C-alpha cells in the first residue's frame, strides 16, 4: 500500500538519525559522547512530579477540554501578564501536547495550499516539514553569521510576496542561541504590520539566557503587534519537562479557536496528568531554571573556550538556549572531506563523538553541539574533536 505523497516529501530528522547511530554504537560497547540532545539533563522538579501523582490519586485521569483545563490556561495567562506584560483572555489560549504540537496545529489552521511562510535560517528542523505538511511553502532567508544569524528588515522585505502568510521568529534560537534585540524586533514587526503578515514567535528558550540581555516577546512592543502575533511556548525547557509534552499558543481569537477545533479531532486533549503537573509548575513561586542557567553557563564557557581553539573553527558565542553552532567548513576541508556531513560521520566513527550536522538546520557549513551533559564529558568531547582534526590534517 502506497503512503501519502505529503509524507514522502518529509526530510528525516538529522538529530534523530545521529542520535540513533550513537545509541547503536553505545549498545555495541563503544564509549560514545552524544552532543545531540535537545533537552536539559535535569530531572523534573519534585514538586511537579508530586502534583502529577496527586492528580492521579484524585482521579484526574479523564478527558479534559480540547484546549486544556481552565486552571492551566489561567496560570498561563497569569504567567504571560507577570513575566511578559501580555494580557490575554481565556479563549485566546490553547494548551497543546508540547510546543511542537502547537506549531503543527497552527500551520494546519493557518495555511492554504502554496501559502508561504518565511523561515529564517539556521532554523529548527521541524519548521519546514510542518509547513510542507500543511500544504504551505517554506521560504528561507539566510541569517548571516556576521549578523549573529539574524535576518535584517531588508532581507525580510525582499522575501515578502503576495503569498506570504507568516514569518517565524525564534529568540533565543535553536540552533544558534542568538537573540533579537528590541530594535530588531520592532523593525521586523513594522514590516509584518505593513504587509499584514502573521508573526509566529517561538519563545521556548526564553528562560535560558546567560548574558545580561533580557528576553523580549515581539508581542510586547505594541497592541498592533500583539494582535498580529501567535506566541508559542511551554514547560519543556523552562521546567525540565520535555517528556510531559505540554506547550501552548497565545494569540488572536479566531486562530486559537481554529486550533482548538482541530485539536478536538486530533488529540482530543493534552494528557490530563501532565496538565496538572504543568499547573503546579506555573503556580509555584519558584524559578527552576536558576540552577540550570548557572550550570549551563559554566558548561558553555568551558566548551566554547575549547571549541574555538580547534583548527579552522569559527564560532559565535550564544546568548541563550543550550547549543553551540560552530562553523567547521574549513576544518572539514583541512581534514580532506567534501562536506561537513561526511566529517560528522567520520568523527562519530573514529572518535565516538556524536554531533548534529548543520544541514538539518539549513546551514551546511555548521554543526550543532548541545551542552546538556556534564562539563567533564564536554571537555572530553572537545578534546576528542581536536584530536580527530589534528590526526586527519591533510
Helices and strands as residue ranges (DSSP letters): H 5-8, H 14-27, E 33-34, H 46-57, H 70-84, G 90-92, E 93-96, H 99-110, E 116-121, H 126-133, E 137-142, G 145-147, H 153-159, E 164-170, H 182-194, E 198-202, G 218-220, H 223-227, E 229-234, G 242-244, E 247-250, H 253-264, H 272-283, H 289-307, E 323-324, H 329-334, H 340-351, E 353-354, E 356-357, G 358-361, E 367-370, H 375-391
